[in-house]
């Protein structure tokens, strides 16, 4: 009887915290160790894909990376460091020396040859203007799913928009989180001329989420670029894990005085209330919105509902943009689309939406 009660309690706990293991798995992203080398990526902002034989390969989830590499004597020498999903103008520097990219790679693949001695090394990857406060633009999209075979058409339209720095994604890249879907997703990204930073959605949870985390990076993370904070959180289970809420509190505090864009897959509260397209608990959704309001967030971006809605939550400008191609809600007159977000972090720069957000425009693909 006692065993049955314990089993029931365990099952209940799993229902209350269905995403706790994913949150814990996030903590392991960005760390790797071999027999004579150790790599740590600050903030877990890159997945370590390979570490062996003087070779390091990362998949970046941010335009700026800080790495700590610790080597024993046997690992000293010239290292080839490859960073995939990097900005087109990223520069790698170490100990005051900037290293040129190796030629012949695609725009979002940055490869460097760096001499490293035994001991600890701090490396920094960033575009030259990463700290310069000036206007810039990013694209945003979600919900590719079954349209993976044709998402290159969306990427081609994104490529046509001048001066975009990167794409930010609100999840549902795949239909079932299968390995062949992730293979196709990565091949399709080869048609995109800028990097794609994204969290996950509920469709990535049909299979082991480590297929995403181990290959592409954390589902919960924050980075800052040109004076703007971007925060991504995993709401694939229609809510946030308590551990993620703790991280979010810290990220909100870190970005309190910056223009701040918040992204997650599911809207905390569906503005229409008819499509069951929000958090499983209305109370939890409202609590998150209150948290974002208190944290001075300036723009919220969501996916999950395959339509386009412009509204406000708690007075914060909000967009639902599920136009990546998955089963569009045609009765809304909406098909494939993406958003272009213009940021204006410099003091005195025009920001019609407030908080350093100069504007959000819709670009239709169909």
PyMOL commands that set and color helices and strands:
alter all, ss='L'
color gray80, all
select helices_A, chain A and resi 2-16+20-26+42-44+73-75+145-159+179-189+202-206+210-216+242-254+282-294+330-332
alter helices_A, ss='H'
color red, helices_A
select strands_A, chain A and resi 31-33+37-41+46-52+55-60+65-71+77-84+90-94+97-99+109-116+119-127+136-141+164-169+195-198+221-225+228-233+259-264+299-302+308-313+316-321+337-343+357-364
alter strands_A, ss='S'
color yellow, strands_A
deselect
rebuild
show_as cartoon
